[in-house]
Amino acid sequence: MSEDNGLQLERAKARIEELEQQIKNLRAAVPSSQTTAAPLTRVVGGHVVNEMMYEEVILLAVLVFMLMLWMIPVLRPFRYCCETRLHKVYPAITIFNLICLAVTLNQLFLISFNDFFFGMVNAFELILQKTEQALIGVAALFAIGVVWKFKDRVFEVLGVENAAAVFGDFRDWATCWSMKRFHPLEVFIWKVEGLPSARLHSPNDVFCEVSFGYNVVMKTRVHHRAGHSCVFKETLQLNFDPFDSERRLTLSIMSQEVVGSSELAKLQLGTEQVRRLEGPAEDLSRSVGWGSKADPAVWSPSNFQCWDLVPAGKVYLRFIPVPEESKSWWDTLTRTT
């Protein structure tokens, strides 16, 4: 009896294995494309279109219609009659739009309310993501603009005296930082008059500070207890570009304090003004720098132009091109002999 049961069990197992093998063969014989359901289509105007695309277009048209209804009260033909009743008009339009949306979703076959809701959530999330990226980009550009705008002050804090020479401008990059457009210019500062007082209990300790373009800030010596007027008779040499209309020559009359200095008056001249005031070049025999203080012809009052300072005072200036020495060794030798 037990032998018969064991024989039947073995036959059943063999039959099961045979059926499983047949099932595998049938699955392998059936093409995979036949297991994919064909997309639903609709005939519109004699053309076959995708059902999902058709319903999406209908839903989009309804949303555009709802948006237009919300805009009607602020348009010119309807604004005059609706501007005092907006608290009544907009609730009515909103209720009507919700009814239109509900009826549209009820008539659609493939798009349900859940699909619409989560689609709106995804769209809102995408808008927030793109807006965040745009704001980060705008903030980065704004930060770069602020740093570029105040780069001179940043470099001044870092200890760089002439920050403008670090970056330059388009003219410098276009000329590969060539210095051929510059020529040396000597500024003669004769005297100042009518300066305001920086301290009530003591006279001003006056000195002059000049800044112009890429030149380092240059200062004269301090004239102690000069008061309201001071005779400088000092010269400064600058590199001058007559075609740079953006730079301004700034001459500041300063008073030396115990710690630091304070500004008494200031004068700003544009490049065109400096070019008009620039006198003719003199011969090479003229002394340049401190040596010019002993030359009375250089400091003749008729050679100087008086300028009003801000807020008060006057300064007498003169601009002369520095004579360029000859590049030839023979000319240098003949000059020294």
Secondary structure as UniProt FT lines:
FT   HELIX           2..29
FT   HELIX           32..35
FT   STRAND          41..44
FT   TURN            45..46
FT   STRAND          47..50
FT   HELIX           51..71
FT   HELIX           72..74
FT   HELIX           76..82
FT   TURN            83..84
FT   HELIX           86..107
FT   HELIX           113..149
FT   HELIX           151..158
FT   HELIX           164..167
FT   HELIX           170..174
FT   TURN            175..177
FT   TURN            180..181
FT   STRAND          183..193
FT   STRAND          206..211
FT   TURN            213..214
FT   STRAND          218..219
FT   TURN            224..225
FT   TURN            227..228
FT   STRAND          230..240
FT   TURN            242..243
FT   STRAND          248..256
FT   STRAND          261..270
FT   HELIX           271..277
FT   TURN            284..285
FT   HELIX           289..294
FT   TURN            296..299
FT   HELIX           301..303
FT   STRAND          305..308
FT   STRAND          314..321
FT   HELIX           329..336
//
